[in-house]
Amino acid sequence: MIEETQNIENSEIVDELPEDAAPPGDAAAERIAALEAELAAAKQEVLYAHAETQNVRRRLEKELADTRAYAATAFARDMLSVADNLGRALQAIPADLREDDKFKGLVAGLEATGRELDSIFARNGIEKLVSVGQPLDPNLHQAMMETPSDDVEPGTVLLEMQAGYMIKDRLLRPALVSVAKKPD
């Protein structure tokens, strides 16, 4: 029993440690300062997370808009070969056959098909590049050969072998051109 009394007395002494003896104002002020620092750090992290979320949202919106705008790029490239072949077919028809009553309907149908194809390209933001008479632009033209010429400045496009096209603001296909050079 005496031992139990001593244990109780000892435990009471242990409960009163020097840390607890510190003035309550200093500990509370330190605790408040620590909590304010944690709050400021948490606010900063929330702001960074919010900014990152906005950046991701903007990036995704731009990618979605680009995907919508340029979704038809591969299909449009394939259709350009159809347009080229149709144009070659129309150019290959001699003038005397164009006037022949038997071929007028065929020629009119081919020309109407070409106009419809051009209007479909226009509706989808596909534009034919104007190259002849323009200075060579390596971003839009692919020079296939140089032709000596005194009539125009060197570097000017003289002949377009294959039309170039843009889809919206991107190059769909460069124009294949012949460029003027100084005569020898």
Disulfide bonds with the S-S distance in Angstrom:
none
